Structures are given as structure tokens and as C-alpha cells.
Amino acid sequence: MIDFSNKKIMLVCTTDNMIWQFLIPHINDLISMGAKVDCYCSKTGFWFDELRDKFKLNIYDVSLTRSPFNFKNIKGYNQLKDYQKQNNYDIIYCQQPVGGMMGRLIGHKFKIPVIYTAHGFFFFKGNNPIKNLIFRSAEKFLARYTDVLITMSNEDYYAIKNWNIKYKYLIHGIGLDISKYDRSNFDKSSLKRELNIDKNDYVVVTVAEFIKRKNYPTMLKAFARVHSSLPNTKYIICGSGKLEEKIKALARKLKIENSVIFLGYRKDINRILQISDLMLLLSKHEGLTMAIMEGMFYSLPVVTSNVRGNKDLIDENKGGKLVHFKDVKGASSAIIELLKDEHKRKTYGDYNQEKIKKYDITVVRNELKQIYSEINF
């Protein structure tokens, strides 16, 4: 069992957004057990300042990027090395692929125990075989510097099950804090009017960044087919990112710009989901996405790609439909089928609402506490 009292922990993430969205409860658990936790990540938005000012975390900006091939990561590694020399941490707790790589290299250099939470390996089924070989080899190499490896999907867990790591675990994601989500009644008609949605319109929703991995071109093409069959369908998109203008241009090219509602980054996702009929997400790969979890909590059926993480959450013909991430026709057919069948949408939604209870933050916090009780270093 780890005794966290008076332990100094270097928590390394690639981005501040990861900490802001997912890790605050787990950091607070470590602090409540007596640990001193310092967070290191790249500053990418308002999240960094909120973590420091609102949540009172000890947080430091280091040069890390999501791409493992970006030379800025070398600067980030040197910064982390200097911080370790200054503060003499007892444990490295790292998250995300690049944060995990840097944290483990620091742990190895200074002979410090390392806990690594894998939110989704860069190698996965369906990926380019050469890329899989490179990333799998890199992870297997770094495994020798990993004392504890925590995974969140069946595919990732079975990929490393036979690796030479003393402590290997599978948990139910990073935890959806159900207590923070509001199902109370609000004026849905007013919100629909605000968004120029007619009361008889079907509403499809996607919550995702505008990045290549989220596969927006396929989703827009699928929606274009849906719209030609069911013209009274609107598509709400919540998110921001560097590809936003290109995606908007594609919507215009497909002549669906009047039926696609780009809302940008929203803090009222709970209200958006409650006026929606179906969630769509055709990512090329995932870890265990919070967006789908939120959709499940609000009883939405989900049409999603049959990839790691998504298929852990969505059971075929019970909570939604699983399709290949390139399958425009298959995705559109699944959406049309569900939009036309209100009973099936409700049945799938009810199933998802029940299933998501296994992924509640309380469950995950207890799983992590159990892991801490089994580790000995």
C-alpha cells in the first residue's frame, strides 16, 4: 500500500484541458491522503488560469505538445528535469501519451516510481500498421520504466496484459461526475427558438474538438444524406479547434450550412443534450470519451465509430449503432433509422442511462483507491 502522507507528487499531463476536465477530483483525493501535488502541463487556454485561481492547484506551464514528434517536447523534458532537481519529488503520476512519455523518462532518470494512466494508446486496431509498430514499440520500451499502468478500455488493457509491468489495471474511465449534471426542467422551447430549431425538427448533436481525429468530414457527409431524407433535421456541433473554418467551408460545399448549427465551445452542454434526439461521433480513434458518457447520461442513443473506447461504452442494438469511421452510408442509415423510430430511441437512451452508472466518478475513485492499496513501492 502506498502511504501518500508527506509524499511529493509530480503530476504530468500534456495539456491543461485534461486536468481541468478530468483530474481535479483525483488530485484532491491524493491531497486528502496527505500528498503534495504539483501539476505540470502546457497552457492551452483558460483552463490553466482556472486551475490555478479557482481550484487552487499548484500548476506550472511546460512546453509539451500532443504530437510526440514535435521538438518542443525536448524543451518540456528539460523543464521537467529542472523541476525535479529543484523539488525532489517522490512519485511521478503521468497522463496522456506525451505526458506519459515525459513522466516516465523523468522517473527513469531520477529512479522515482511512476504511475501512468493511459487515456488511449497511439497504437490501436485499424490504425496504419507502420504507425502501430512504431507506437507499440515505443510504449513497450517505456513499459520498463513504468511501475503502475492504468488503462481505460478493454483493447488497451489486453494489449499490455502480458507486458513486464508489475501492476496493470483496467478502470471505468476517468469518471463522470453525475452529481454535477442537471436534469431539472428548463424552457426547452425557448432554447430551440434561440437556436432556430423548429419544435418538430429532429436534432443530432456532436460534442468534439475540430481536430483530425474527430473525423468531422465523414460526419458532415453522413448528415448531408440524413438531411436529404429528413429535411426537418438540424445538426448541432459544440466545439472549437484549428480545423473549424475548414469544417464550416465543407458544410457550405455540401449545401447544409443552414441546417448545421456551429455553437463553438459551450459550458451548457447539459442543456444542448436535453434538446437533442441523438448523438453522433465517428472518431478515427478514442480513449474513453466524456462526450459519449454525457450523452448516455442524458438518455441519448448514440451512433458512433466501432473503435476502442466507443465500443466499450455503446452496446450494439442496445444503446446505439456502431459503424466503421469511414462508412458515410452506414452512419446515415443508422441515424435515419433511429430518428424515425421514437420507441427505439427511448429504449436505447434508457439503456445508456443505466449503463453509465458504472462509469460514475464515485466508482472510479473507489477503483483508484483500491489500486493504491495494492501497490507497494
Disulfide bonds with the S-S distance in Angstrom:
none
